[in-house]
Amino acid sequence: MKTPVFVFNSLNVKRGGLTKAVLKRANLLVNYCPEVVFFTLAYQQDHLNIIEKLYESGQMDRRIKVRNFYTDMLGVEHVKEPTVMPVELEGYSHILDKKSNLPAYRYYNNGLYEQYRRFQEDGSLKLIDYMDESRTRQRREEYLRNNRLIRVSHMDITNNKAKLHRYYHTDGTCKIAVWLDEPDVEGRTILFDGEAKEFAKIDHAYAYWIEKAVAAYESPVLLSDSRKTDETVLQVKGDFEKIGVAHSSHIAAPYKDDSDTKATWHTFFDGMDDFSKVVVLTEHQKKDVISRYHIDSERLQVIPHAAPENVQASYENADPHLAVALSRYSEEKAVDEGIRAFRHVVDKLPDARYLIYGFGPMESQLKKLINELGLQDNVKLMGFTDNPSAVYQSAACSILTSNYEGFGMVLTESMAAGTPAISYDIKYGPREIIRDGVDGFIVEPGNQKLLAEKILSIMEDQQLRQSMAERAVEISDRYSEEKYNQSWIALFKNQSVQANNKKKSLFGFMRKDN
């Protein structure tokens, strides 16, 4: 067996669908491969504590190794005992910042606001902001829980954003300098590791680190599961295989057959020749990719996500007038579509409720929409849940109104719990997962009134609800763990997964047919 090396941006305890899918695969492969390794790229101030929490919670098998670009380069070690720092600062008066989620204080010296300090809940120092006489932030210092300085960010006073990050080794020297070409976009990077090395983009610095780090593993296979990591993986030089994994739709708005390819996918398709295999989640996406880019079908493999093990249909215990959704509160998930449709539901069924579990940047906008539609008593944003099965079992149906998906794991989770799913007919997943009229409904995207009608049909018809619930649990056989496991294990057997008859891209990017 070969060694899977997941090149991933970051891991966290509070997981989205992509992280959940990747950890599931890693936890499977660690039982069959000599080693399973994550190379994570993003800077996380509390990285090693996050990884330890993933181990402790059982979300990640302890046999899985996690290496991070910054912790490797900077010699960071796990801090078991935090260093508690005093709030008082000699010569300064301080005032509590009541808006901060963590303990934080503003420090004044003879009437001038000079420092802002934020602490971890365990009393260790998290960061210090230094201000000039006009209260403009000049730089930020970030600390590990043992009070070791780890990063200094120098600010652009025109936008209060970092323009330079400097990262410090345990010996106090700067080992990494990263310039930001625009706010939050990391560009030119210099590594002070022996002889100084300069890279035009931080992705190329990541690739340099991976080239050296991956040499420690037997028969490594690099996996890129995110379009954020494609450039890094494709830049890595070496005699080993690479697998690209698609978790989402590659088609841009308005997400039709003749729509353009998303800009974030250009690197993926341009580098297709360098991937030994490309894994997609649905036959529909495989067909679209082959049709659009004339890619050798032998290089593409469909491995759907496995559905959870089914549970006894819970239609008798479910609230017949409750619908649920598990979704990130973000633009592409189009949660507002379901909320707007529910206005029509409540007009006919006043006690109907819609509970939406998740988190994300659009939470405030969604709350505002709920208020504008007068649905405060019917529609609630419930926050993150770590027990999706119980959520689904409590409801008559689940709703998915995304603009696009890679597969739609929330559909299989809902159906495995015996809860019929109602989804917009989007690329990709719903049409392959839901058997329309049998275990759920497929609705034309944007048709809020029809969506409301389908929700009402399940809520108001006990016999239909029971029939669909009984058929929904068949999803666990249709998308079984056994099929999923066998497909992924086969990719890492000792024979090469290299595909033959590579096609060369034209003009640097494989363009779609007109």
C-alpha positions as CSV (number, residue, x, y, z in Angstrom):
1,M,0.0,0.0,0.0
2,K,1.1,3.5,-0.7
3,T,1.1,6.5,1.7
4,P,-1.7,9.0,1.3
5,V,-0.5,12.6,1.9
6,F,-3.4,15.0,2.2
7,V,-2.3,18.5,1.3
8,F,-5.0,20.6,3.0
9,N,-5.4,24.2,4.0
10,S,-6.3,23.7,7.6
11,L,-8.1,21.4,10.0
12,N,-10.5,22.5,12.8
13,V,-12.8,21.0,15.4
14,K,-15.8,22.9,14.0
15,R,-15.9,21.2,10.6
16,G,-17.6,21.9,7.3
17,G,-18.5,19.3,4.8
18,L,-15.2,19.2,3.1
19,T,-13.2,18.7,6.2
20,K,-15.6,16.0,7.4
21,A,-15.3,14.1,4.1
22,V,-11.5,14.3,4.1
23,L,-11.2,13.1,7.8
24,K,-13.5,10.2,7.1
25,R,-11.3,9.1,4.2
26,A,-8.1,9.5,6.3
27,N,-9.6,7.5,9.2
28,L,-10.4,4.7,6.8
29,L,-7.0,4.6,5.0
30,V,-5.0,4.6,8.2
31,N,-6.2,1.0,8.7
32,Y,-4.7,-0.2,5.4
33,C,-1.8,2.1,4.5
34,P,1.6,2.2,6.2
35,E,1.1,5.8,7.2
36,V,-1.5,8.6,6.6
37,V,-0.2,12.2,6.7
38,F,-1.7,15.6,6.5
39,F,0.4,18.5,5.3
40,T,-1.6,21.6,6.3
41,L,-0.7,25.0,5.0
42,A,-2.5,27.8,6.8
43,Y,-1.2,29.6,9.8
44,Q,-3.2,28.8,12.9
45,Q,-2.0,30.4,16.1
46,D,-3.4,27.5,18.1
47,H,-2.7,24.8,15.5
48,L,-1.2,22.1,17.8
49,N,-4.0,22.5,20.4
50,I,-6.6,22.2,17.6
51,I,-5.0,18.9,16.4
52,E,-4.9,17.5,19.9
53,K,-8.7,18.3,20.3
54,L,-9.4,16.4,17.0
55,Y,-7.6,13.4,18.5
56,E,-9.3,13.7,21.9
57,S,-12.7,14.0,20.4
58,G,-12.3,11.0,18.2
59,Q,-12.8,12.9,15.0
60,M,-9.3,12.0,13.9
61,D,-7.4,8.7,14.5
62,R,-4.2,9.3,16.5
63,R,-2.3,7.2,14.0
64,I,-2.8,10.0,11.5
65,K,0.2,12.4,11.5
66,V,-0.4,16.1,10.9
67,R,2.4,18.4,9.9
68,N,2.0,22.1,9.3
69,F,4.2,24.5,7.2
70,Y,4.5,27.0,10.0
71,T,4.9,24.6,12.9
72,D,7.6,22.7,11.0
73,M,9.5,25.8,9.9
74,L,9.2,27.6,13.3
75,G,9.9,24.7,15.6
76,V,6.5,24.9,17.4
77,E,5.8,22.4,20.1
78,H,2.5,21.6,21.8
79,V,2.0,23.7,24.9
80,K,0.5,21.6,27.7
81,E,0.7,24.1,30.5
82,P,-0.2,27.7,29.5
83,T,1.7,30.7,30.9
84,V,-0.8,32.9,32.7
85,M,0.0,36.6,32.1
86,P,-1.1,39.5,34.3
87,V,-3.7,41.8,33.0
88,E,-2.1,44.8,34.8
89,L,0.6,46.6,32.9
90,E,3.0,48.8,34.8
91,G,2.5,52.5,34.0
92,Y,-0.8,51.9,32.2
93,S,-4.5,52.1,33.0
94,H,-6.7,49.5,31.3
95,I,-10.4,49.3,30.3
96,L,-12.3,46.1,29.5
97,D,-13.5,45.6,26.0
98,K,-17.0,44.4,26.6
99,K,-17.6,43.4,22.9
100,S,-14.8,40.8,22.8
101,N,-15.6,37.1,23.2
102,L,-12.3,36.6,24.9
103,P,-10.9,38.7,27.8
104,A,-9.5,41.9,26.2
105,Y,-8.4,45.3,27.4
106,R,-7.4,48.7,26.1
107,Y,-4.3,50.2,27.7
108,Y,-3.8,54.0,28.2
109,N,-0.5,55.7,29.0
110,N,-1.0,59.3,30.3
111,G,-4.2,59.5,28.4
112,L,-3.0,58.0,25.1
113,Y,-4.4,54.7,23.8
114,E,-1.2,52.7,23.1
115,Q,-2.0,49.0,23.4
116,Y,-4.8,46.5,23.0
117,R,-4.3,43.1,24.6
118,R,-6.4,40.0,24.2
119,F,-6.0,36.9,26.4
120,Q,-7.0,33.2,26.0
121,E,-9.6,31.9,28.4
122,D,-6.8,30.1,30.3
123,G,-5.1,33.4,31.0
124,S,-2.3,33.2,28.5
125,L,-1.7,36.2,26.2
126,K,-3.1,35.9,22.7
127,L,-2.1,39.1,21.0
128,I,-1.0,42.8,21.4
129,D,-2.0,45.6,19.1
130,Y,0.2,48.7,19.2
131,M,-1.4,52.1,18.4
132,D,0.0,55.4,17.3
133,E,-1.2,58.8,18.7
134,S,-4.1,58.8,16.3
135,R,-5.4,55.4,17.6
136,T,-4.3,53.7,14.3
137,R,-2.9,50.2,14.6
138,Q,0.7,50.0,13.6
139,R,1.5,46.3,14.3
140,R,0.1,43.2,15.9
141,E,2.1,40.6,17.9
142,E,0.7,37.1,18.4
143,Y,1.8,34.7,21.1
144,L,1.6,31.0,21.7
145,R,0.1,29.8,25.1
146,N,3.6,29.7,26.6
147,N,4.1,33.4,25.9
148,R,6.4,32.8,22.9
149,L,6.1,35.4,20.2
150,I,5.1,33.6,16.9
151,R,4.0,36.3,14.5
152,V,4.3,40.1,14.0
153,S,2.0,41.7,11.5
154,H,2.8,45.2,10.1
155,M,-0.3,47.2,9.2
156,D,-1.2,49.3,6.2
157,I,-2.6,52.4,7.9
158,T,-4.9,53.1,4.9
159,N,-7.1,50.0,5.5
160,N,-6.0,48.6,8.9
161,K,-5.0,45.3,7.2
162,A,-1.7,43.5,7.4
163,K,0.8,44.3,4.6
164,L,3.6,42.1,6.0
165,H,3.7,39.0,8.3
166,R,6.9,38.0,10.0
167,Y,7.0,34.6,11.7
168,Y,9.5,33.8,14.5
169,H,11.4,30.6,15.4
170,T,11.8,29.5,19.0
171,D,15.3,31.1,18.9
172,G,13.8,34.5,18.3
173,T,14.8,34.9,14.7
174,C,12.5,35.6,11.8
175,K,12.2,32.5,9.6
176,I,9.4,33.5,7.3
177,A,8.3,36.8,5.8
178,V,5.1,37.1,3.8
179,W,4.0,40.2,1.9
180,L,0.4,40.7,1.2
181,D,-0.3,42.0,-2.3
182,E,-3.8,43.1,-1.3
183,P,-5.8,42.6,1.9
184,D,-5.7,39.0,3.0
185,V,-3.9,37.8,-0.2
186,E,-0.5,36.4,0.6
187,G,2.1,36.9,-2.1
188,R,5.9,37.2,-2.1
189,T,7.4,35.0,0.5
190,I,11.0,34.7,1.8
191,L,12.2,31.8,3.9
192,F,15.2,32.4,6.1
193,D,16.2,28.8,6.4
194,G,20.0,28.7,6.0
195,E,20.3,30.5,2.7
196,A,17.4,32.9,2.1
197,K,15.0,31.7,-0.5
198,E,12.5,34.0,-2.2
199,F,9.2,32.8,-3.8
200,A,6.8,34.9,-6.0
201,K,3.8,33.3,-4.3
202,I,3.3,31.6,-0.9
203,D,2.0,28.5,-2.7
204,H,5.4,28.0,-4.2
205,A,7.0,28.2,-0.7
206,Y,4.5,25.6,0.4
207,A,5.6,23.4,-2.5
208,Y,9.3,23.8,-1.6
209,W,8.5,22.7,2.0
210,I,6.5,19.7,0.8
211,E,9.2,18.5,-1.6
212,K,11.6,18.2,1.3
213,A,9.1,16.9,3.9
214,V,7.5,14.2,1.6
215,A,10.9,12.5,1.2
216,A,10.4,10.9,4.7
217,Y,7.5,8.7,3.5
218,E,7.4,5.5,1.5
219,S,5.6,5.7,-1.9
220,P,3.7,9.0,-1.1
221,V,0.6,10.0,-3.1
222,L,-0.3,13.7,-2.8
223,L,-4.0,14.5,-2.6
224,S,-5.5,17.9,-3.4
225,D,-9.1,18.0,-2.1
226,S,-9.5,21.8,-2.5
227,R,-9.0,24.2,-5.3
228,K,-7.0,26.3,-2.8
229,T,-4.3,23.6,-2.8
230,D,-4.1,22.7,-6.5
231,E,-1.4,25.1,-7.3
232,T,0.8,24.0,-4.4
233,V,0.4,20.3,-5.2
234,L,1.0,20.8,-8.9
235,Q,4.1,22.8,-8.2
236,V,5.7,20.0,-6.1
237,K,8.4,18.2,-8.1
238,G,9.2,14.6,-7.6
239,D,8.6,11.0,-8.8
240,F,5.3,10.3,-7.0
241,E,1.7,10.3,-7.9
242,K,-0.9,13.0,-7.4
243,I,-4.7,12.7,-7.0
244,G,-7.1,15.6,-7.5
245,V,-10.4,15.3,-5.8
246,A,-13.5,17.3,-6.7
247,H,-15.9,18.1,-3.9
248,S,-18.0,20.7,-5.6
249,S,-19.3,21.9,-8.9
250,H,-16.8,23.4,-11.4
251,I,-19.5,25.4,-13.2
252,A,-19.9,29.2,-12.6
253,A,-23.1,31.2,-12.2
254,P,-25.8,30.8,-13.3
255,Y,-24.7,27.1,-13.0
256,K,-26.1,25.9,-16.3
257,D,-24.6,23.5,-18.9
258,D,-23.3,26.4,-21.0
259,S,-22.0,28.5,-18.0
260,D,-18.3,29.3,-17.8
261,T,-15.9,27.3,-15.6
262,K,-15.2,28.9,-12.2
263,A,-12.0,30.8,-12.1
264,T,-10.9,28.9,-9.0
265,W,-10.9,25.7,-11.1
266,H,-8.6,26.9,-13.9
267,T,-5.5,25.6,-12.2
268,F,-7.1,22.2,-11.6
269,F,-8.1,21.7,-15.3
270,D,-4.9,23.2,-16.6
271,G,-2.9,20.8,-14.5
272,M,-5.0,17.8,-15.3
273,D,-2.1,16.0,-17.1
274,D,-0.1,16.0,-13.8
275,F,-2.8,14.2,-11.8
276,S,-2.5,10.4,-11.9
277,K,-6.2,10.2,-11.1
278,V,-9.1,12.6,-10.7
279,V,-11.9,11.6,-8.4
280,V,-15.4,13.1,-8.7
281,L,-18.4,12.3,-6.6
282,T,-21.1,11.8,-9.3
283,E,-21.5,10.3,-12.7
284,H,-23.2,13.5,-13.8
285,Q,-20.0,15.6,-13.1
286,K,-17.8,13.0,-14.7
287,K,-19.9,13.2,-17.9
288,D,-19.8,17.0,-17.9
289,V,-16.0,17.1,-17.4
290,I,-15.3,14.7,-20.2
291,S,-17.7,16.5,-22.5
292,R,-16.3,19.9,-21.8
293,Y,-12.6,19.2,-21.7
294,H,-12.1,16.0,-23.7
295,I,-10.4,14.4,-20.7
296,D,-9.5,10.7,-20.9
297,S,-12.3,8.9,-19.1
298,E,-9.7,6.4,-17.7
299,R,-8.2,9.2,-15.6
300,L,-11.6,10.1,-14.0
301,Q,-13.1,7.9,-11.3
302,V,-16.4,8.3,-9.5
303,I,-16.4,7.6,-5.8
304,P,-19.5,8.9,-4.1
305,H,-19.6,9.7,-0.4
306,A,-21.0,6.8,1.6
307,A,-24.3,7.3,3.3
308,P,-24.5,6.8,7.1
309,E,-25.8,3.5,8.4
310,N,-29.6,3.7,8.3
311,V,-31.8,3.9,11.4
312,Q,-35.3,2.8,11.8
313,A,-37.7,5.2,10.1
314,S,-38.7,7.7,12.8
315,Y,-41.9,9.1,11.2
316,E,-44.0,8.3,14.2
317,N,-41.7,10.4,16.5
318,A,-41.1,13.2,14.0
319,D,-42.9,16.5,14.3
320,P,-45.1,16.4,11.1
321,H,-45.0,20.2,10.8
322,L,-41.2,20.6,11.2
323,A,-38.7,21.0,8.3
324,V,-34.9,21.2,8.9
325,A,-31.8,22.0,7.0
326,L,-28.1,21.6,7.8
327,S,-26.1,24.2,5.9
328,R,-23.4,26.7,6.0
329,Y,-24.8,30.3,6.1
330,S,-23.1,31.4,3.0
331,E,-24.0,32.8,-0.4
332,E,-23.5,29.6,-2.4
333,K,-25.8,27.6,0.0
334,A,-28.7,30.0,-0.8
335,V,-30.4,29.4,2.5
336,D,-32.6,32.4,1.8
337,E,-34.4,30.4,-0.9
338,G,-35.8,28.0,1.7
339,I,-36.7,30.8,4.0
340,R,-38.6,32.6,1.3
341,A,-40.4,29.4,0.3
342,F,-41.4,28.9,3.9
343,R,-43.4,32.1,3.9
344,H,-45.7,30.3,1.5
345,V,-45.8,27.2,3.7
346,V,-46.7,29.3,6.8
347,D,-49.5,31.0,4.9
348,K,-51.2,27.7,4.5
349,L,-49.9,26.0,7.7
350,P,-49.4,28.6,10.4
351,D,-47.8,26.3,12.9
352,A,-45.2,25.0,10.5
353,R,-41.6,25.4,11.6
354,Y,-38.2,25.5,9.8
355,L,-35.0,25.0,11.9
356,I,-31.7,25.7,10.1
357,Y,-28.5,24.4,11.7
358,G,-25.2,25.7,10.7
359,F,-22.8,28.7,10.8
360,G,-21.3,31.2,8.4
361,P,-20.9,34.8,7.3
362,M,-24.5,35.5,6.2
363,E,-26.1,34.8,9.6
364,S,-27.0,38.4,10.2
365,Q,-28.5,38.8,6.7
366,L,-30.6,35.7,7.2
367,K,-31.9,36.9,10.5
368,K,-32.9,40.1,8.9
369,L,-34.7,38.3,6.1
370,I,-36.6,36.2,8.7
371,N,-37.8,39.3,10.4
372,E,-38.7,41.1,7.2
373,L,-40.9,38.1,6.2
374,G,-42.5,38.0,9.6
375,L,-41.3,34.4,10.3
376,Q,-39.7,35.0,13.7
377,D,-42.0,32.4,15.3
378,N,-41.6,29.8,12.5
379,V,-38.0,30.0,11.2
380,K,-34.9,29.8,13.5
381,L,-31.2,29.8,12.9
382,M,-30.0,27.1,15.4
383,G,-26.2,27.3,15.1
384,F,-23.9,24.3,14.7
385,T,-25.0,20.8,15.6
386,D,-22.8,17.8,16.2
387,N,-25.8,15.4,16.1
388,P,-27.3,15.6,12.6
389,S,-29.1,12.3,12.9
390,A,-31.1,13.4,15.8
391,V,-32.0,16.7,14.0
392,Y,-33.2,14.9,11.0
393,Q,-35.2,12.3,13.0
394,S,-37.1,15.1,14.6
395,A,-38.5,16.4,11.3
396,A,-40.9,15.5,8.6
397,C,-38.5,16.5,5.9
398,S,-35.2,18.2,5.1
399,I,-34.6,21.0,2.6
400,L,-31.6,21.8,0.3
401,T,-31.6,24.9,-1.8
402,S,-27.9,25.4,-2.7
403,N,-26.8,27.0,-5.9
404,Y,-24.6,24.0,-6.4
405,E,-23.1,21.0,-4.5
406,G,-20.4,18.5,-5.2
407,F,-22.6,15.7,-3.9
408,G,-24.9,16.8,-1.1
409,M,-24.0,14.7,1.9
410,V,-26.8,16.4,3.8
411,L,-29.2,14.5,1.6
412,T,-27.8,11.1,2.3
413,E,-27.6,11.9,6.0
414,S,-31.2,13.0,6.1
415,M,-32.5,9.9,4.2
416,A,-30.4,7.5,6.2
417,A,-32.2,8.9,9.3
418,G,-35.5,8.1,7.6
419,T,-36.3,11.8,6.7
420,P,-37.4,12.5,3.2
421,A,-35.3,15.2,1.4
422,I,-36.6,18.0,-0.8
423,S,-33.9,19.6,-3.0
424,Y,-33.5,22.0,-5.9
425,D,-32.3,20.2,-9.0
426,I,-28.8,21.4,-9.0
427,K,-25.4,20.2,-10.1
428,Y,-24.4,17.9,-8.6
429,G,-25.9,15.1,-6.5
430,P,-29.7,15.5,-5.8
431,R,-30.9,13.9,-9.0
432,E,-28.7,10.8,-8.4
433,I,-29.5,10.6,-4.6
434,I,-33.2,11.4,-4.5
435,R,-35.7,9.2,-6.3
436,D,-38.3,11.9,-7.1
437,G,-41.6,11.1,-5.6
438,V,-40.3,7.9,-3.9
439,D,-38.0,9.1,-1.1
440,G,-38.2,12.8,-1.6
441,F,-38.7,15.5,-4.2
442,I,-36.7,17.3,-6.8
443,V,-37.7,20.9,-7.5
444,E,-36.7,23.3,-10.3
445,P,-34.2,25.8,-8.9
446,G,-35.7,29.1,-7.8
447,N,-39.3,27.8,-7.8
448,Q,-40.1,28.8,-4.3
449,K,-43.9,28.1,-4.6
450,L,-43.3,24.6,-5.9
451,L,-40.8,24.0,-3.1
452,A,-43.4,25.1,-0.6
453,E,-46.0,22.8,-2.2
454,K,-43.7,19.8,-1.8
455,I,-43.0,20.7,1.8
456,L,-46.7,21.0,2.5
457,S,-47.4,17.7,0.8
458,I,-45.2,15.8,3.2
459,M,-46.3,17.8,6.2
460,E,-50.0,17.3,5.5
461,D,-50.0,13.7,4.2
462,Q,-49.1,11.2,6.9
463,Q,-49.3,8.2,4.6
464,L,-47.0,9.9,2.0
465,R,-44.6,10.9,4.8
466,Q,-44.5,7.3,6.2
467,S,-44.0,5.8,2.7
468,M,-41.1,8.1,1.8
469,A,-39.4,7.6,5.2
470,E,-39.5,3.8,4.7
471,R,-37.9,4.1,1.3
472,A,-35.5,6.8,2.2
473,V,-33.4,4.5,4.5
474,E,-32.5,2.4,1.4
475,I,-29.9,5.1,0.7
476,S,-27.5,3.3,3.0
477,D,-27.5,0.3,0.7
478,R,-27.4,2.3,-2.5
479,Y,-24.4,4.3,-1.2
480,S,-22.9,1.8,1.2
481,E,-19.8,2.1,3.3
482,E,-18.5,-1.1,1.8
483,K,-18.5,0.3,-1.7
484,Y,-16.9,3.5,-0.6
485,N,-14.2,1.7,1.4
486,Q,-13.3,-0.7,-1.4
487,S,-13.0,2.1,-4.0
488,W,-10.6,4.3,-1.9
489,I,-8.5,1.4,-0.7
490,A,-8.0,0.2,-4.3
491,L,-6.5,3.6,-5.2
492,F,-3.7,3.1,-2.8
493,K,-2.7,-0.4,-3.6
494,N,0.9,-0.8,-4.8
495,Q,0.1,-0.8,-8.5
496,S,0.4,2.6,-10.1
497,V,-2.7,4.6,-10.5
498,Q,-1.1,6.5,-13.4
499,A,-3.4,6.9,-16.3
500,N,-2.1,6.5,-19.9
501,N,-2.6,8.6,-23.0
502,K,-2.3,12.0,-21.4
503,K,-4.0,14.8,-23.3
504,K,-2.2,18.2,-23.5
505,S,-4.1,21.3,-22.6
506,L,-4.3,24.0,-25.2
507,F,-3.3,27.7,-24.5
508,G,-2.5,26.8,-20.9
509,F,-6.1,25.9,-20.1
510,M,-8.4,23.2,-21.4
511,R,-11.3,25.3,-22.7
512,K,-14.9,24.1,-23.0
513,D,-16.4,23.6,-26.4
514,N,-18.5,26.4,-27.8
